[in-house]
Amino acid sequence: MLMAVIALMPVYGQFRQDRSEVEYMFKGELGYMPFVMNFGKEGPSGYYIDNLQHAVGANIINGVNIRQDFFVGIGLGYNFVALPSDMKDFNFGAGMHCPMAFVDLDYRPLDVEWAPMVGLRGGASYLMSNGAYGNTLSPYFELSTGLNWFFRYEYRNMERNYLSVYAEVAFAYMQQACFVPVRIGIRF
């Protein structure tokens, strides 16, 4: 019996899914953020984003995946806030630029090829404005939900840092205004 167990150990080791509990992961995102409503007014305490202005943006996020289902990372983003006509004409002088930094958390509760996901972000945004009150720093908060699709799902349990793409929709607050970001992203 002991000889059988010793003989089967290499076979067991080959089929056992030895994966690290914590793995490095990078995420890249592109999105569009339609304006919803604002809560403030233009003044010394901050800038009031006009209800005709929307935003387009890009984010990069570095972090770790814990047990393949929970991600925590630090991200940097850039949003261009302008009227839709200025975005269409790539008129970057007519809009406002808004870099931001944030902590990103997301969770995929199911281990399936098309996995639902929920996310939370918090940080700060810095709006660079030519207006009378200049530049403003404000909190950034976001709550999101989406769908994650794993490339090569059949190999998911055998390789590290598996690829996936995702689409998400969120509710975000920044610069005294609320937006509904719609994004696509890739994680690797």
N, C-alpha and C positions, 0 to 999 in steps of 0.2 A: 504494500500500500504506500509506504514511504517513497519507494522508487517511482511509482506512478505520479505522485504529487510533484516530486522533483522534476520528472520528465515533462510535466504539463506547465510548469512555471514559465518557461519562455513563451509558450503559446498564450498563456493568460496575459503576460506582459505585452504581447503584440496586440491583443484585442482590447486591452484595458485602455480607457481614454485618459491618459495622463496629460492633463492640461494644467497650466498655471491658473491659479485663482484670480490673479491680477495681471492684465496685459495692457501695454501701451496702445493707444488708438488715436487716430487723427480724423477729424471731420471737416469737410468743406461744404459750404451752403451758398445758394443764391436765392433771392426772394423778392417779392413785391409786397408792399405794405399799404393797403388802402386806409385812408383816414376814417375814423368813426366819430369821435367827439372830443371836445376839449373841456378842461376843468378850471383853467386859470384865465388870466388876462395879461396882456402885454404890460410889463412894468418892471421895476427894479428887481423883483423877485424871480423873473424868468420870462421866457419868450412864449407867446401865444401862437401856436401853429395854426395857420389859417385852414378852414375846413375844405378848401379847394386843393390843398397840397397833399400829395401822397409821397411814398418813399420807395426806393429800390435799394437793395443792399446785398452785401456779401459778408460772410463770417468764416473765420477759421478757428478751430477749437482743438487743443491738445489736452489729452487726458488719459484716464485709465478705465478699462472695462473690468468690472468685478463680477466673476462667475458668469461672464458672457451676457448677462441680462441687465446689469446696472452700470451706467456710465457716469463718471464725474470728471469735469475738465474745466479749464480756464480758456476763455475765448476772447478774440478781438474782432470787432465788426466795423463796418462802414456803411452808412446810409446816406443817400442823396435825396433830400426832401425838396420837392418842387411841384409846380403845376404839371399835369399830365402832358400838356403841349410842350413844355420845356424839356421833359424827359424824352419825348418822341424826337425832338430836334437836337438832342444831346447838348443843350444849352446849360453848361455847368456854371456859368456866371450868374444865371438868374435864380438858381436854387440855393439851398443851404447845405452844408456838409456837416455830418454828424458821426464822428468816430465814437466807439463805445468799447467798454471792457466789462466782462461778466463771468460769473460762475455758471456752468451748465450742468444740469442733472437730467438724465433720462432713464427710463425703465421700460423694458419689454417683458411683460408678464407671461407670455406664452412662448414655448419653444417650437415654433412652426415656421414654415418657409415665408409666409406673409404674416409677420408678427405685428400686432398693434403696439403702439408705444405712447407713453405720456412723458411730458417734460416740464421742467421748471428752470427759469433763468433769473438771475438777479445781479445787478451791477450798477454802472453809471454811464450816462451818455453826455456828450459834450457837443452842443450845437454851436456852430460857427456862423454867426449872423452878421449881416451888414446893417441891421436895423439900429434904431436909436439906443437900444439897451445892450447891444453887443453880444458877446458870447455868454452862454449859460451852461452850467453843469447841473444835471438833475439825475434822480434815481431812474433806473431801468428795471422793469419787472415784466416777466412773461410767463404765461401758462399755456402749454401746447399739447396737442394730441395728433397722432399720425399713424402711418402704416410703413413698416420696414420690410423690404424684400431682400432676402439673402441670396447672393450669387452662389452657384454651385452648392446648394443646400445639402446634397448628399454627402459632401465632404466637410460639412460644418463642424462635426464633432472630432475630426481628425487633424485639422490644421489650426494654426494660430492666426490671430488678426484677420479673420475672414472678412471678405468684402460684402458690403450691403449698400443699397440705395434706399432713400426714404423720402416721403412727402409728408409735410405737416402743415397744420393750420393752428394759429395761436391767437391769443388775446394779449396785447402788449401795451404797457404804459411807459411813456417817455416824454420829457419836455412838456408836462402838463396836458398831454394829449393821449388818446387811445387809438391804437391801430390794430388791424387784423392781418398779421403777416401770413403769407402763403409761401412756403419754401420747398425746394428740393435740395437734397444733399447726398453726399457719399461719405461712407466711413470705411477706413482701412487701417 
